[in-house]
Amino acid sequence: MAISGNDTHSRMVFLLKVILPLAALAILSTLFLISRTIDPSAAIPYATVDVADRIREPRMTAPAYAGVTADGASLTVTADQASPDTGAASALRAELKTPDGASTSFNAANGLLDPQAQMLTLSDGVQITTSTGFVISTQSLISALDHTEVTSDTTITATGPLGAITAGSMALTQTDGAYVLRFKNRVKLIYQPPK
């Protein structure tokens, strides 16, 4: 008696209906039998911050502020973290770019950004670098946010194209369309002629 093509197909379908689910069950069983046990203490930490501390003292991570002064200079301020309530920031960096192409960068351990008063205060050691070649160190300084005016009333030490400078205070302002860096109060210059 000959077997027709339909019978072969029907038997094959019947066998596959039984064999394929059994094969899938065997594969899944093998996965569970040979899988490693999970050590909860070795899990990847998703948050490395203390949540209770963040609730007590909310703060922003890597905040940024950008604006343009009335005289056309652009000011950008970034920090490692800042308090949204007080504006206090740590590891603060700022850059002032004037329309004449000059730039001045500021780095400080701490600072305070007060948009209401339009003031930025840098403190606890400030390093200033200008595109004209000056590197200036002072304890603190204040910068306006709405116009170009950066002042410091703490002791200044600077090196630049003229040599080494010490002074009691300094000011970077816009006067008659030009941006001027002035050293004041007991200014001492040790001139170093170019080589």
C-alpha positions as CSV (number, residue, x, y, z in Angstrom):
1,M,0.0,0.0,0.0
2,A,1.5,3.4,-1.1
3,I,1.6,6.4,1.2
4,S,0.3,9.5,-0.3
5,G,2.0,12.9,-0.1
6,N,-0.8,14.2,2.1
7,D,-0.2,11.4,4.7
8,T,3.5,12.2,4.9
9,H,2.8,15.9,5.3
10,S,0.2,15.2,8.1
11,R,2.5,12.9,9.9
12,M,5.4,15.4,9.7
13,V,3.1,18.2,11.1
14,F,1.9,15.9,13.9
15,L,5.5,15.0,14.8
16,L,6.7,18.6,14.7
17,K,3.8,19.6,17.0
18,V,5.1,17.2,19.6
19,I,8.9,17.5,19.0
20,L,9.2,21.3,18.8
21,P,7.5,22.2,22.2
22,L,9.6,19.4,23.8
23,A,12.8,20.8,22.3
24,A,11.9,24.3,23.5
25,L,11.2,23.0,27.0
26,A,14.6,21.1,27.0
27,I,16.5,24.3,26.0
28,L,14.8,26.4,28.7
29,S,15.5,23.7,31.3
30,T,19.1,23.7,30.3
31,L,19.4,27.5,30.6
32,F,18.0,27.4,34.2
33,L,20.2,24.5,35.2
34,I,23.5,25.9,34.0
35,S,22.9,29.6,34.8
36,R,25.0,31.2,37.5
37,T,23.7,32.2,40.8
38,I,23.3,36.0,41.3
39,D,25.2,37.7,44.0
40,P,23.1,40.7,45.1
41,S,26.1,42.4,46.7
42,A,27.9,42.4,43.3
43,A,25.1,44.2,41.5
44,I,25.9,47.4,39.7
45,P,25.0,50.4,41.8
46,Y,22.6,52.6,39.9
47,A,22.9,55.6,42.2
48,T,26.1,56.6,44.0
49,V,24.5,59.5,45.8
50,D,23.0,59.6,49.2
51,V,19.3,60.1,48.5
52,A,18.6,61.4,52.1
53,D,21.3,63.9,51.8
54,R,19.9,65.1,48.4
55,I,16.5,65.5,50.0
56,R,17.9,67.5,52.9
57,E,20.1,69.7,50.7
58,P,18.9,69.8,47.1
59,R,21.5,70.7,44.5
60,M,22.0,70.7,40.8
61,T,24.8,68.7,39.1
62,A,26.8,70.5,36.3
63,P,24.6,73.6,36.1
64,A,25.3,76.2,33.4
65,Y,24.3,79.9,32.9
66,A,24.8,81.9,29.8
67,G,24.0,85.5,29.0
68,V,24.9,88.6,27.0
69,T,25.8,91.9,28.7
70,A,24.4,95.2,27.6
71,D,27.7,96.0,25.9
72,G,27.6,92.8,23.8
73,A,30.0,90.6,25.8
74,S,29.0,87.0,26.3
75,L,29.3,85.4,29.7
76,T,29.0,81.6,30.4
77,V,29.2,80.1,33.9
78,T,29.4,76.4,34.8
79,A,30.0,74.6,38.1
80,D,30.3,71.0,39.3
81,Q,27.3,71.5,41.5
82,A,25.1,74.4,42.8
83,S,22.2,74.9,45.2
84,P,19.0,76.0,43.5
85,D,17.9,77.7,46.8
86,T,21.0,79.9,47.5
87,G,22.8,79.9,44.2
88,A,26.0,78.7,45.9
89,A,28.2,76.7,43.6
90,S,31.5,74.7,43.8
91,A,34.3,74.3,41.3
92,L,33.0,77.3,39.4
93,R,34.2,78.3,35.9
94,A,33.3,81.4,33.9
95,E,34.3,82.8,30.6
96,L,33.8,86.4,29.4
97,K,34.1,87.0,25.6
98,T,34.0,90.6,24.5
99,P,32.9,91.9,21.1
100,D,36.5,92.9,20.2
101,G,37.5,89.2,20.3
102,A,39.3,89.1,23.6
103,S,38.4,86.5,26.2
104,T,38.9,86.1,30.0
105,S,38.4,82.8,31.9
106,F,37.9,82.5,35.6
107,N,38.2,79.5,37.9
108,A,37.3,79.4,41.6
109,A,36.7,76.9,44.3
110,N,33.4,78.4,45.2
111,G,31.0,81.0,44.0
112,L,27.5,82.5,44.2
113,L,25.3,83.3,41.3
114,D,22.6,85.8,42.1
115,P,20.4,86.5,38.9
116,Q,18.1,88.8,40.9
117,A,21.0,91.2,41.8
118,Q,22.7,90.5,38.4
119,M,25.9,89.5,40.3
120,L,28.4,86.6,40.2
121,T,30.8,86.3,43.2
122,L,33.8,84.0,43.0
123,S,35.7,83.1,46.2
124,D,38.2,80.9,47.9
125,G,41.0,81.4,45.4
126,V,40.3,82.7,41.9
127,Q,42.6,82.1,38.9
128,I,42.0,84.5,35.9
129,T,43.5,84.0,32.5
130,T,43.2,86.6,29.7
131,S,43.7,86.2,26.0
132,T,46.2,89.1,26.2
133,G,48.6,87.0,28.2
134,F,47.8,87.8,31.8
135,V,47.5,85.1,34.5
136,I,46.0,86.6,37.7
137,S,45.5,85.2,41.1
138,T,43.3,86.7,43.8
139,Q,41.2,85.5,46.7
140,S,37.8,86.7,45.5
141,L,36.1,88.9,42.8
142,I,32.7,90.1,41.8
143,S,31.3,90.3,38.3
144,A,28.2,92.0,37.0
145,L,25.9,89.8,34.8
146,D,24.2,92.6,32.9
147,H,27.3,94.7,31.9
148,T,31.1,94.1,31.8
149,E,32.5,94.9,35.2
150,V,34.7,92.5,37.0
151,T,36.3,93.8,40.3
152,S,38.4,92.4,43.1
153,D,39.3,94.2,46.3
154,T,41.7,91.5,47.5
155,T,45.4,91.3,46.9
156,I,46.3,90.6,43.2
157,T,49.3,88.8,41.9
158,A,49.7,88.6,38.1
159,T,52.2,87.7,35.4
160,G,51.8,89.0,31.9
161,P,53.6,90.6,28.9
162,L,55.0,93.4,31.1
163,G,56.3,91.2,33.9
164,A,55.1,90.4,37.4
165,I,52.5,92.7,39.0
166,T,51.1,92.9,42.6
167,A,48.3,95.2,43.5
168,G,45.6,95.8,46.2
169,S,42.7,95.6,43.7
170,M,41.8,95.3,40.0
171,A,38.9,96.1,37.7
172,L,38.0,94.9,34.2
173,T,35.5,97.4,32.6
174,Q,34.3,98.7,29.4
175,T,35.2,102.4,28.9
176,D,34.5,104.4,25.8
177,G,34.0,101.2,23.7
178,A,37.3,99.6,24.9
179,Y,37.8,96.9,27.4
180,V,40.4,97.9,30.0
181,L,42.1,95.9,32.8
182,R,43.2,98.2,35.6
183,F,45.4,97.4,38.6
184,K,45.0,99.8,41.6
185,N,46.1,100.4,45.2
186,R,49.8,99.8,45.9
187,V,50.7,98.6,42.4
188,K,54.1,97.1,42.0
189,L,55.5,96.1,38.6
190,I,58.7,94.1,38.1
191,Y,59.3,94.7,34.5
192,Q,60.8,91.9,32.4
193,P,61.8,93.0,29.0
194,P,61.0,90.7,26.1
195,K,63.9,88.4,25.1
